[in-house]
Structures are given as C-alpha cells and as structure tokens.
C-alpha cells in the first residue's frame, strides 16, 4: 500500500480545465460584448443554418442557427450567464448553510448534532429529482426556484463532510488549548475551526459547480427551470429535441457546453483535493 | 443484530415522516387549492363551503394529522387531470419505471465489471486509461443528453433501435443506456480499487504460486471478494436510478412514474406530484434498508452485533 502511494507523481495543474472555466466565466460576465448576435434575435430566413463547416453553413453563424434563425453560438454564450449566476448563488448558499450547520453539529455535539444529523438523514433519504419536482410544482419557475431547489439538495453534502472534519479537529490540541484558555465558542468556531475546513469547502464548491450546471440544465430541459425568453443550455436542448431529425447541431452544441464546463470543474476539483490532501489520492 | 434492525427501521420511519412533512409544507406553500378547484366566478360562500368540505378550515397540526392518516392508507387525493386516485395511478406505472431502472443497472454492471477488473489488472495501460476517460465523460455528460445523442445516432441516423415508447425489449435498450451511463464511472472506480487491494493479498499470491491459471485467479478468486464493496453500493445506485428515471422517461416517452409526475407538475396536479414524491422516498428508504441488512449476507465479516 505504502509503496503505491509513494509512487504517485505530483499531478500537474489542469491548465485546460482552468482555461475552459475561465472562458465560461468570461462569457457570463462579458458575453453580450463579444457575442456575434443578439441571443434572441430572430431571423426566419436563416433558420436551421448548419454549422460553418457543413454545406450551407456560414461563418456568420459559426455553430448554426435554430428553428427561428437564432444564432446558436450567441445563445450558448448567453446561456453561460444563466448557468454561472445560478451556480454561484447556489454554491454560496448551500455551502454557507451546509458549512454552518456542519461546523455547529461537529463542535457542539449532543442535541445540536442529533437534530442536524437527523435533518441530513431525512434530506438524504428523499431522492433529489422527485424533491425538485415537488418544489417546481409549488414555487414560481425561474432562477430563484432553481437556486432554492439546488440549495435544498446540496446543503447536506457540505454539512455531512464538514461535520466529520470538525469532529476530528475538535479533539486536536489547539482547540483544547483555546477552550481551556477561555476563548468563547463563537470565537473558536470562527477563528479556529472555519479556516481549517476552508480547503474542504473550496474542493466541494469546485466539484459542485459542475453538478449544479448539470442539475440546472436537467430542470430547464424538463421545462421546470429557467423559462424563456431567458436562455439556458437545458432549454436549448429541449427546443432542439423537436428537430432532432433535421438539425443535429441543436442538441449537440449546448450539450458540449454543459459537458465541457462540468468536466473542467470536476478535473479542477480533483486536482485541488489531491493538492490539499495528498493522502486521499485515488490510486 | 436485533438492536441494529430496530435502529435502522426507526431511522427509516423518521425519514419517511420527514418526507411527508416536507410534502405537507410544500402543499401549503402552493397557495389555496380551493381556488384551483372552483370556477372563477365562485362566491365567498362557495369557497367557505369547499374549505370546510376539504378540512382546510381546521388548525394546521390537525390538518397534518389528517394528512398523515390519509397518507398511511395510500390516499393522496384524486388527480385533477385523470379524475382517479393519485397513488394507484402511479403504482400502475411503477413496473415500467422499475423495469427501466433495473435495465439501467444491468447495463451499468455489464460495462463497469469488465472495465473495473481489467483496469486493475492492467493498471496504467491503455484499458486503465480508457476506463479513466470513460469515467470522466460519464460524470460530465448528463443522462438526458446522452439519451438525445443515442436517439440522434442510433435511432434516427442508423435506425438500429426504437427511440420512443415501451413496446418490447428493444425499446428498453436506449433508455437503459442513458440511465445506466452515469453510475458506470463510480462503479468502475470502486471495483478497480478493491481489485487492486485484493490482487496484492496473500491468497491470490498463493493461488498463482500453486499454478492456477491467471484467468481463474482473477475472475473467480479475486473478483469474488473484490465485488463486495460494489455489491453493497448496488442498492444505492438502484435507488438513485429510480430518481434519474424521471428525466430519462421524459426523453424517451417512457410511460413510467417519472413522466407522469413531470406531466403532473405542468398541470399543477398536486395530488399526483405529492404521491410521486412520497412513493420515491418510501422506495428509496426501503431499498437502502434492504441494502444495509444484506451486508451481512454478502460479506459474513460484516455482521452487526
């Protein structure tokens, strides 16, 4: 066992993943300035133009157009904004709530831990997608609903893992010393425990970015997430589905955007985990 | 064992109760169901009468108790769309969903077992790399997109397999691949790492020294023990696939529970949505419970005292 771990070479930073994520963020922030067309600009005369490398395609619409002649590339760029906005809010909220509950459960133990752990159990015993259906049925659709659903699904991730880490940190000398020298509980939580779980939080957040994008795309694909005229990758796939026999690019291009973002965030997350915690490397 | 069983049953019951509470709260968040049931021009008295008839004028805790009582007898009300009791409606479609999830699981295992074993045996070689790439892609490609690509290439272009509906075993192939696609990555990794540990162990070395053929050593002796961690995960994957089936059923027009619930969400048909959520939670809890209890059967070393 030991030999195997020692033999692992240091992993290189995933440059391509960083570049892909950088590009997605750039599209989200500055997309409207460099997108070739307006995302919702309808040009029926140019509807169903294939990508530029196919006959009939043109560089004016590099990735082709949809049934209404809207430019696919521009719509993917616009979709990045929605995906990133949802992901950032969802990660910040689920990470914040999950970490706060996880730290409290781990540090205070007893009844606090029992209540929070039971909540985690209940939440984890309800499969995510049916739960999302329930909230989709009662909340008004849109970004707010998608974020709410994701936060409700993912806070347990953070809470469970952070709780475990705090349980072991709590027994360490520096916490005991802080406690016997009279540092107050809130101070211990904020000054001594939180900084020690930040690495874990960063890894989880990076990994969650990809899965939030997939989750949001799934909801929007079902028509329960982001609503038109707002552009989302999942919604584009749903639109393209009806023209699957005539226009392959409609369901291919947005899917590639989803896959690339998710793949990049998974690879970056794996690398961060290995870098912060070489012991946990998968051989 | 008995104490463990009681504890797990208790936890399962708490989880189901929690799910019911969430469903109840969500129902109240949805606003006044009476407004949906009555015509637009209904009078105040009509509203009051309807509320009383539905028990909505009573205090919330009482309503919750009534809701629980109905839920335990499987009564989630009538579907607005279908004019039929919601739970039986879903139970009727449950076999289609179970069939799909089972097929997805079989597909995942058919891919993950050989890949996991071979990538451990040929560690660092091309099979291992291929498995790694597949695992990365598997986790990054959402199932519904895989489904669309399968329809595009295998059903529309090549016309090898049917894409929509549930009319025979062939109709099961594409949805099963789309659904089973995701867990392949984690299954392969699990099996690979347990295989690596086992291949290092003494009894495997003994087997080799005794001159057993490598094939027998790997596929009979090593795999049998290495499969334990994977086997314990199967139930969890199966339960997750039942959730994943919601989206895949929509893609392939599969007449199961998931598609019915998604339709119900659009139609604001709350009884069906609620029954769907509770049904999934109950199945999820029961499957996980069975998995936990079967650990001891699969691996006698794990017996709960």
Interface residues (C-beta under 8 A of the other chain):
Chain A: X1 X4 X118 X121 X122 X123 X125 X126 X127 X128 X129 X130 X131 X133 X134 X135 X136 X137 X138 X139 X210 X214 X217 X218 X221 X222 X223 X224 X237 X240 X241 X244 X245 X248 X251 X252 X255 X258 X259 X260 X262 X263 X266 X267 X282 X283
Chain B: X11 X12 X14 X15 X16 X18 X19 X22 X23 X26 X27 X29 X30 X31 X136 X137 X139 X140 X141 X142 X144 X145 X148 X149 X151 X152 X156 X189 X193 X196 X197 X200 X239 X240 X242 X243 X244 X246 X247 X250 X251 X258 X261 X262 X264 X265 X266 X268 X270 X273 X274 X276 X277 X280 X281 X284 X285 X288
